[in-house]
């Protein structure tokens, strides 16, 4: 099945500069190769992982295997990058798999607004308004977000039983329980927004919604966003 993120990037990236934000992990979700395939004029990978980590070397080897042109590699935290006084901008940015790991997800859109000149393609895990799992059913208002640390015992069992079908013990703080939450950690799953809430976050952060699509068994959603003028 095709990835809707690839199609949305392809619609807007031809002849434009492109940056993939937070796409380094495992080289399995990077989108610089997608941007190159659709005619991007320059490619950049930005990730908070330090240059000493093996993921950077793996990414460089991955780029060589695909015969990509030069990809600028920047080891920087997107949130810190967006706070800079002289922030470099890219015509098109992509960021997936980051928002729900942030204690304050609105800061991500504020940072993306600073580094994006025209379009942003942003994906996130989302929750349905009806979560049905082996432990029961949970109804969630259309405009709500589940704040994982705040889930009650029964709510947690229901949500956890649903997500274990998809991530086993991979959702730290949810399917893989932790004993303390530290608001400087990007490891846990902090939030599960509905699609409505996810769109509202983007609007509050300075973007207009252009298009979007579900993916990963409707457990994730991607937005094509235009910078508000």
C-alpha positions as protocol buffer text, in pm:
chain_id: "A"
residue {
  index: 1
  type: UNK
  ca { x: 0 y: 0 z: 0 }
}
residue {
  index: 2
  type: UNK
  ca { x: 135 y: 343 z: -94 }
}
residue {
  index: 3
  type: UNK
  ca { x: 226 y: 589 z: 178 }
}
residue {
  index: 4
  type: UNK
  ca { x: 4 y: 901 z: 161 }
}
residue {
  index: 5
  type: UNK
  ca { x: 292 y: 1108 z: 298 }
}
residue {
  index: 6
  type: UNK
  ca { x: 487 y: 1035 z: -19 }
}
residue {
  index: 7
  type: UNK
  ca { x: 202 y: 1155 z: -238 }
}
residue {
  index: 8
  type: UNK
  ca { x: 157 y: 1478 z: -44 }
}
residue {
  index: 9
  type: UNK
  ca { x: 530 y: 1554 z: -55 }
}
residue {
  index: 10
  type: UNK
  ca { x: 528 y: 1485 z: -428 }
}
residue {
  index: 11
  type: UNK
  ca { x: 250 y: 1739 z: -486 }
}
residue {
  index: 12
  type: UNK
  ca { x: 449 y: 2036 z: -357 }
}
residue {
  index: 13
  type: UNK
  ca { x: 824 y: 1966 z: -357 }
}
residue {
  index: 14
  type: UNK
  ca { x: 935 y: 1990 z: -722 }
}
residue {
  index: 15
  type: UNK
  ca { x: 1202 y: 2257 z: -763 }
}
residue {
  index: 16
  type: UNK
  ca { x: 1194 y: 2340 z: -391 }
}
residue {
  index: 17
  type: UNK
  ca { x: 1426 y: 2294 z: -93 }
}
residue {
  index: 18
  type: UNK
  ca { x: 1324 y: 2013 z: 140 }
}
residue {
  index: 19
  type: UNK
  ca { x: 1403 y: 1921 z: 502 }
}
residue {
  index: 20
  type: UNK
  ca { x: 1308 y: 1599 z: 681 }
}
residue {
  index: 21
  type: UNK
  ca { x: 1276 y: 1668 z: 1053 }
}
residue {
  index: 22
  type: UNK
  ca { x: 1323 y: 1377 z: 1292 }
}
residue {
  index: 23
  type: UNK
  ca { x: 1327 y: 1113 z: 1018 }
}
residue {
  index: 24
  type: UNK
  ca { x: 1661 y: 952 z: 1101 }
}
residue {
  index: 25
  type: UNK
  ca { x: 1564 y: 655 z: 1318 }
}
residue {
  index: 26
  type: UNK
  ca { x: 1643 y: 327 z: 1148 }
}
residue {
  index: 27
  type: UNK
  ca { x: 1641 y: 493 z: 801 }
}
residue {
  index: 28
  type: UNK
  ca { x: 1300 y: 326 z: 750 }
}
residue {
  index: 29
  type: UNK
  ca { x: 1086 y: 640 z: 751 }
}
residue {
  index: 30
  type: UNK
  ca { x: 1315 y: 896 z: 590 }
}
residue {
  index: 31
  type: UNK
  ca { x: 1156 y: 1109 z: 319 }
}
residue {
  index: 32
  type: UNK
  ca { x: 1459 y: 1276 z: 157 }
}
residue {
  index: 33
  type: UNK
  ca { x: 1461 y: 999 z: -103 }
}
residue {
  index: 34
  type: UNK
  ca { x: 1093 y: 1066 z: -174 }
}
residue {
  index: 35
  type: UNK
  ca { x: 1160 y: 1439 z: -212 }
}
residue {
  index: 36
  type: UNK
  ca { x: 1450 y: 1366 z: -447 }
}
residue {
  index: 37
  type: UNK
  ca { x: 1235 y: 1134 z: -657 }
}
residue {
  index: 38
  type: UNK
  ca { x: 981 y: 1413 z: -698 }
}
residue {
  index: 39
  type: UNK
  ca { x: 1234 y: 1675 z: -803 }
}
residue {
  index: 40
  type: UNK
  ca { x: 1338 y: 1864 z: -487 }
}
residue {
  index: 41
  type: UNK
  ca { x: 1619 y: 2113 z: -553 }
}
residue {
  index: 42
  type: UNK
  ca { x: 1807 y: 2048 z: -224 }
}
residue {
  index: 43
  type: UNK
  ca { x: 1781 y: 1790 z: 54 }
}
residue {
  index: 44
  type: UNK
  ca { x: 1839 y: 1815 z: 429 }
}
residue {
  index: 45
  type: UNK
  ca { x: 1800 y: 1572 z: 719 }
}
residue {
  index: 46
  type: UNK
  ca { x: 1762 y: 1724 z: 1066 }
}
residue {
  index: 47
  type: UNK
  ca { x: 1751 y: 1505 z: 1378 }
}
residue {
  index: 48
  type: UNK
  ca { x: 1837 y: 1556 z: 1744 }
}
residue {
  index: 49
  type: UNK
  ca { x: 2046 y: 1234 z: 1753 }
}
residue {
  index: 50
  type: UNK
  ca { x: 2412 y: 1326 z: 1797 }
}
residue {
  index: 51
  type: UNK
  ca { x: 2654 y: 1272 z: 1511 }
}
residue {
  index: 52
  type: UNK
  ca { x: 2834 y: 1005 z: 1716 }
}
residue {
  index: 53
  type: UNK
  ca { x: 2532 y: 777 z: 1707 }
}
residue {
  index: 54
  type: UNK
  ca { x: 2538 y: 492 z: 1450 }
}
residue {
  index: 55
  type: UNK
  ca { x: 2207 y: 601 z: 1297 }
}
residue {
  index: 56
  type: UNK
  ca { x: 2384 y: 883 z: 1112 }
}
residue {
  index: 57
  type: UNK
  ca { x: 2632 y: 644 z: 952 }
}
residue {
  index: 58
  type: UNK
  ca { x: 2348 y: 409 z: 861 }
}
residue {
  index: 59
  type: UNK
  ca { x: 2162 y: 699 z: 702 }
}
residue {
  index: 60
  type: UNK
  ca { x: 2465 y: 804 z: 499 }
}
residue {
  index: 61
  type: UNK
  ca { x: 2508 y: 448 z: 373 }
}
residue {
  index: 62
  type: UNK
  ca { x: 2138 y: 436 z: 293 }
}
residue {
  index: 63
  type: UNK
  ca { x: 2167 y: 753 z: 84 }
}
residue {
  index: 64
  type: UNK
  ca { x: 2466 y: 608 z: -103 }
}
residue {
  index: 65
  type: UNK
  ca { x: 2275 y: 289 z: -178 }
}
residue {
  index: 66
  type: UNK
  ca { x: 1999 y: 498 z: -336 }
}
residue {
  index: 67
  type: UNK
  ca { x: 2250 y: 712 z: -529 }
}
residue {
  index: 68
  type: UNK
  ca { x: 2107 y: 1029 z: -379 }
}
residue {
  index: 69
  type: UNK
  ca { x: 2279 y: 1361 z: -440 }
}
residue {
  index: 70
  type: UNK
  ca { x: 2427 y: 1553 z: -147 }
}
residue {
  index: 71
  type: UNK
  ca { x: 2207 y: 1551 z: 164 }
}
residue {
  index: 72
  type: UNK
  ca { x: 2293 y: 1810 z: 427 }
}
residue {
  index: 73
  type: UNK
  ca { x: 2293 y: 1640 z: 769 }
}
residue {
  index: 74
  type: UNK
  ca { x: 2221 y: 1853 z: 1075 }
}
residue {
  index: 75
  type: UNK
  ca { x: 2227 y: 1719 z: 1429 }
}
residue {
  index: 76
  type: UNK
  ca { x: 1985 y: 1963 z: 1593 }
}
residue {
  index: 77
  type: UNK
  ca { x: 1670 y: 1955 z: 1803 }
}
residue {
  index: 78
  type: UNK
  ca { x: 1380 y: 2093 z: 1599 }
}
residue {
  index: 79
  type: UNK
  ca { x: 1237 y: 2271 z: 1903 }
}
residue {
  index: 80
  type: UNK
  ca { x: 1566 y: 2447 z: 1971 }
}
residue {
  index: 81
  type: UNK
  ca { x: 1614 y: 2516 z: 1601 }
}
residue {
  index: 82
  type: UNK
  ca { x: 1281 y: 2694 z: 1586 }
}
residue {
  index: 83
  type: UNK
  ca { x: 1378 y: 2923 z: 1872 }
}
residue {
  index: 84
  type: UNK
  ca { x: 1688 y: 3058 z: 1699 }
}
residue {
  index: 85
  type: UNK
  ca { x: 1703 y: 3427 z: 1608 }
}
residue {
  index: 86
  type: UNK
  ca { x: 1827 y: 3354 z: 1256 }
}
residue {
  index: 87
  type: UNK
  ca { x: 1648 y: 3032 z: 1168 }
}
residue {
  index: 88
  type: UNK
  ca { x: 1716 y: 2879 z: 827 }
}
residue {
  index: 89
  type: UNK
  ca { x: 1400 y: 2810 z: 629 }
}
residue {
  index: 90
  type: UNK
  ca { x: 1310 y: 2538 z: 380 }
}
residue {
  index: 91
  type: UNK
  ca { x: 1038 y: 2556 z: 116 }
}
residue {
  index: 92
  type: UNK
  ca { x: 890 y: 2221 z: 219 }
}
residue {
  index: 93
  type: UNK
  ca { x: 933 y: 2032 z: 547 }
}
residue {
  index: 94
  type: UNK
  ca { x: 827 y: 1688 z: 659 }
}
residue {
  index: 95
  type: UNK
  ca { x: 787 y: 1570 z: 1019 }
}
residue {
  index: 96
  type: UNK
  ca { x: 628 y: 1242 z: 1130 }
}
residue {
  index: 97
  type: UNK
  ca { x: 642 y: 1037 z: 1446 }
}
residue {
  index: 98
  type: UNK
  ca { x: 746 y: 1329 z: 1666 }
}
residue {
  index: 99
  type: UNK
  ca { x: 440 y: 1516 z: 1792 }
}
residue {
  index: 100
  type: UNK
  ca { x: 302 y: 1251 z: 2028 }
}
residue {
  index: 101
  type: UNK
  ca { x: 646 y: 1214 z: 2189 }
}
residue {
  index: 102
  type: UNK
  ca { x: 652 y: 1579 z: 2302 }
}
residue {
  index: 103
  type: UNK
  ca { x: 523 y: 1694 z: 2642 }
}
residue {
  index: 104
  type: UNK
  ca { x: 413 y: 2019 z: 2471 }
}
residue {
  index: 105
  type: UNK
  ca { x: 306 y: 1933 z: 2113 }
}
residue {
  index: 106
  type: UNK
  ca { x: 213 y: 2291 z: 2021 }
}
residue {
  index: 107
  type: UNK
  ca { x: 581 y: 2381 z: 2039 }
}
residue {
  index: 108
  type: UNK
  ca { x: 640 y: 2152 z: 1743 }
}
residue {
  index: 109
  type: UNK
  ca { x: 407 y: 2352 z: 1520 }
}
residue {
  index: 110
  type: UNK
  ca { x: 559 y: 2678 z: 1641 }
}
residue {
  index: 111
  type: UNK
  ca { x: 903 y: 2545 z: 1545 }
}
residue {
  index: 112
  type: UNK
  ca { x: 782 y: 2411 z: 1211 }
}
residue {
  index: 113
  type: UNK
  ca { x: 629 y: 2749 z: 1132 }
}
residue {
  index: 114
  type: UNK
  ca { x: 969 y: 2909 z: 1188 }
}
residue {
  index: 115
  type: UNK
  ca { x: 1160 y: 2673 z: 959 }
}
residue {
  index: 116
  type: UNK
  ca { x: 896 y: 2628 z: 687 }
}
residue {
  index: 117
  type: UNK
  ca { x: 867 y: 2875 z: 402 }
}
residue {
  index: 118
  type: UNK
  ca { x: 568 y: 2728 z: 214 }
}
residue {
  index: 119
  type: UNK
  ca { x: 442 y: 2377 z: 298 }
}
residue {
  index: 120
  type: UNK
  ca { x: 473 y: 2126 z: 581 }
}
residue {
  index: 121
  type: UNK
  ca { x: 376 y: 1759 z: 567 }
}
residue {
  index: 122
  type: UNK
  ca { x: 312 y: 1649 z: 926 }
}
residue {
  index: 123
  type: UNK
  ca { x: 212 y: 1302 z: 1043 }
}
residue {
  index: 124
  type: UNK
  ca { x: 119 y: 1171 z: 1385 }
}
residue {
  index: 125
  type: UNK
  ca { x: -33 y: 880 z: 1568 }
}
residue {
  index: 126
  type: UNK
  ca { x: -398 y: 966 z: 1638 }
}
residue {
  index: 127
  type: UNK
  ca { x: -686 y: 817 z: 1831 }
}
residue {
  index: 128
  type: UNK
  ca { x: -1035 y: 734 z: 1707 }
}
residue {
  index: 129
  type: UNK
  ca { x: -1329 y: 883 z: 1895 }
}
residue {
  index: 130
  type: UNK
  ca { x: -1430 y: 522 z: 1973 }
}
residue {
  index: 131
  type: UNK
  ca { x: -1148 y: 308 z: 2109 }
}
residue {
  index: 132
  type: UNK
  ca { x: -1255 y: -57 z: 2117 }
}
residue {
  index: 133
  type: UNK
  ca { x: -1023 y: -318 z: 2259 }
}
residue {
  index: 134
  type: UNK
  ca { x: -1034 y: -650 z: 2442 }
}
residue {
  index: 135
  type: UNK
  ca { x: -1079 y: -460 z: 2769 }
}
residue {
  index: 136
  type: UNK
  ca { x: -1381 y: -260 z: 2657 }
}
residue {
  index: 137
  type: UNK
  ca { x: -1478 y: 60 z: 2478 }
}
residue {
  index: 138
  type: UNK
  ca { x: -1386 y: 423 z: 2543 }
}
residue {
  index: 139
  type: UNK
  ca { x: -1564 y: 723 z: 2387 }
}
residue {
  index: 140
  type: UNK
  ca { x: -1355 y: 1034 z: 2324 }
}
residue {
  index: 141
  type: UNK
  ca { x: -1489 y: 1380 z: 2229 }
}
residue {
  index: 142
  type: UNK
  ca { x: -1419 y: 1488 z: 1870 }
}
residue {
  index: 143
  type: UNK
  ca { x: -1187 y: 1770 z: 1970 }
}
residue {
  index: 144
  type: UNK
  ca { x: -1001 y: 1596 z: 2252 }
}
residue {
  index: 145
  type: UNK
  ca { x: -654 y: 1455 z: 2311 }
}
residue {
  index: 146
  type: UNK
  ca { x: -577 y: 1163 z: 2538 }
}
residue {
  index: 147
  type: UNK
  ca { x: -303 y: 1271 z: 2780 }
}
residue {
  index: 148
  type: UNK
  ca { x: -145 y: 934 z: 2852 }
}
residue {
  index: 149
  type: UNK
  ca { x: -10 y: 1014 z: 3202 }
}
residue {
  index: 150
  type: UNK
  ca { x: -361 y: 1115 z: 3312 }
}
residue {
  index: 151
  type: UNK
  ca { x: -546 y: 798 z: 3210 }
}
residue {
  index: 152
  type: UNK
  ca { x: -735 y: 626 z: 3488 }
}
residue {
  index: 153
  type: UNK
  ca { x: -690 y: 256 z: 3551 }
}
residue {
  index: 154
  type: UNK
  ca { x: -992 y: 145 z: 3347 }
}
residue {
  index: 155
  type: UNK
  ca { x: -922 y: 392 z: 3065 }
}
residue {
  index: 156
  type: UNK
  ca { x: -561 y: 280 z: 3048 }
}
residue {
  index: 157
  type: UNK
  ca { x: -657 y: -87 z: 3025 }
}
residue {
  index: 158
  type: UNK
  ca { x: -891 y: -18 z: 2733 }
}
residue {
  index: 159
  type: UNK
  ca { x: -648 y: 203 z: 2540 }
}
residue {
  index: 160
  type: UNK
  ca { x: -355 y: -26 z: 2618 }
}
residue {
  index: 161
  type: UNK
  ca { x: -543 y: -336 z: 2502 }
}
residue {
  index: 162
  type: UNK
  ca { x: -622 y: -167 z: 2170 }
}
residue {
  index: 163
  type: UNK
  ca { x: -267 y: -48 z: 2100 }
}
residue {
  index: 164
  type: UNK
  ca { x: -101 y: -375 z: 2195 }
}
residue {
  index: 165
  type: UNK
  ca { x: -243 y: -516 z: 1873 }
}
residue {
  index: 166
  type: UNK
  ca { x: -27 y: -272 z: 1678 }
}
residue {
  index: 167
  type: UNK
  ca { x: 280 y: -189 z: 1884 }
}
residue {
  index: 168
  type: UNK
  ca { x: 310 y: -469 z: 2145 }
}
residue {
  index: 169
  type: UNK
  ca { x: 546 y: -315 z: 2404 }
}
residue {
  index: 170
  type: UNK
  ca { x: 670 y: -38 z: 2177 }
}
residue {
  index: 171
  type: UNK
  ca { x: 455 y: 247 z: 2313 }
}
residue {
  index: 172
  type: UNK
  ca { x: 656 y: 358 z: 2614 }
}
residue {
  index: 173
  type: UNK
  ca { x: 422 y: 489 z: 2881 }
}
residue {
  index: 174
  type: UNK
  ca { x: 125 y: 301 z: 2738 }
}
residue {
  index: 175
  type: UNK
  ca { x: 189 y: -60 z: 2632 }
}
residue {
  index: 176
  type: UNK
  ca { x: 527 y: -46 z: 2805 }
}
residue {
  index: 177
  type: UNK
  ca { x: 450 y: 113 z: 3139 }
}
residue {
  index: 178
  type: UNK
  ca { x: 687 y: 349 z: 3316 }
}
residue {
  index: 179
  type: UNK
  ca { x: 691 y: 459 z: 3680 }
}
residue {
  index: 180
  type: UNK
  ca { x: 764 y: 828 z: 3633 }
}
residue {
  index: 181
  type: UNK
  ca { x: 709 y: 1094 z: 3370 }
}
residue {
  index: 182
  type: UNK
  ca { x: 979 y: 1356 z: 3309 }
}
residue {
  index: 183
  type: UNK
  ca { x: 878 y: 1651 z: 3095 }
}
residue {
  index: 184
  type: UNK
  ca { x: 1219 y: 1668 z: 2929 }
}
residue {
  index: 185
  type: UNK
  ca { x: 1190 y: 1315 z: 2788 }
}
residue {
  index: 186
  type: UNK
  ca { x: 1085 y: 1255 z: 2426 }
}
residue {
  index: 187
  type: UNK
  ca { x: 1072 y: 878 z: 2468 }
}
residue {
  index: 188
  type: UNK
  ca { x: 718 y: 816 z: 2605 }
}
residue {
  index: 189
  type: UNK
  ca { x: 395 y: 851 z: 2415 }
}
residue {
  index: 190
  type: UNK
  ca { x: 254 y: 1161 z: 2584 }
}
residue {
  index: 191
  type: UNK
  ca { x: -51 y: 1234 z: 2367 }
}
residue {
  index: 192
  type: UNK
  ca { x: -306 y: 1067 z: 2140 }
}
residue {
  index: 193
  type: UNK
  ca { x: -497 y: 1348 z: 1962 }
}
residue {
  index: 194
  type: UNK
  ca { x: -808 y: 1299 z: 1756 }
}
residue {
  index: 195
  type: UNK
  ca { x: -773 y: 1411 z: 1394 }
}
residue {
  index: 196
  type: UNK
  ca { x: -984 y: 1718 z: 1474 }
}
residue {
  index: 197
  type: UNK
  ca { x: -750 y: 1813 z: 1759 }
}
residue {
  index: 198
  type: UNK
  ca { x: -444 y: 1743 z: 1543 }
}
residue {
  index: 199
  type: UNK
  ca { x: -574 y: 1980 z: 1275 }
}
residue {
  index: 200
  type: UNK
  ca { x: -655 y: 2246 z: 1535 }
}
residue {
  index: 201
  type: UNK
  ca { x: -298 y: 2227 z: 1670 }
}
residue {
  index: 202
  type: UNK
  ca { x: -163 y: 2294 z: 1321 }
}
residue {
  index: 203
  type: UNK
  ca { x: -397 y: 2592 z: 1275 }
}
residue {
  index: 204
  type: UNK
  ca { x: -298 y: 2735 z: 1613 }
}
residue {
  index: 205
  type: UNK
  ca { x: 67 y: 2694 z: 1513 }
}
residue {
  index: 206
  type: UNK
  ca { x: 31 y: 2910 z: 1202 }
}
residue {
  index: 207
  type: UNK
  ca { x: -75 y: 2672 z: 925 }
}
residue {
  index: 208
  type: UNK
  ca { x: -373 y: 2625 z: 693 }
}
residue {
  index: 209
  type: UNK
  ca { x: -498 y: 2274 z: 622 }
}
residue {
  index: 210
  type: UNK
  ca { x: -474 y: 2177 z: 254 }
}
residue {
  index: 211
  type: UNK
  ca { x: -530 y: 1802 z: 250 }
}
residue {
  index: 212
  type: UNK
  ca { x: -477 y: 1491 z: 459 }
}
residue {
  index: 213
  type: UNK
  ca { x: -515 y: 1116 z: 483 }
}
residue {
  index: 214
  type: UNK
  ca { x: -519 y: 829 z: 730 }
}
residue {
  index: 215
  type: UNK
  ca { x: -253 y: 559 z: 720 }
}
residue {
  index: 216
  type: UNK
  ca { x: -127 y: 267 z: 932 }
}
residue {
  index: 217
  type: UNK
  ca { x: -468 y: 103 z: 977 }
}
residue {
  index: 218
  type: UNK
  ca { x: -624 y: 445 z: 1046 }
}
residue {
  index: 219
  type: UNK
  ca { x: -407 y: 481 z: 1357 }
}
residue {
  index: 220
  type: UNK
  ca { x: -209 y: 769 z: 1206 }
}
residue {
  index: 221
  type: UNK
  ca { x: -294 y: 1078 z: 1004 }
}
residue {
  index: 222
  type: UNK
  ca { x: -89 y: 1307 z: 780 }
}
residue {
  index: 223
  type: UNK
  ca { x: -165 y: 1669 z: 700 }
}
residue {
  index: 224
  type: UNK
  ca { x: -48 y: 1877 z: 407 }
}
residue {
  index: 225
  type: UNK
  ca { x: -25 y: 2227 z: 551 }
}
residue {
  index: 226
  type: UNK
  ca { x: 37 y: 2571 z: 401 }
}
residue {
  index: 227
  type: UNK
  ca { x: 198 y: 2848 z: 600 }
}
residue {
  index: 228
  type: UNK
  ca { x: -61 y: 3114 z: 689 }
}
residue {
  index: 229
  type: UNK
  ca { x: 22 y: 3458 z: 551 }
}
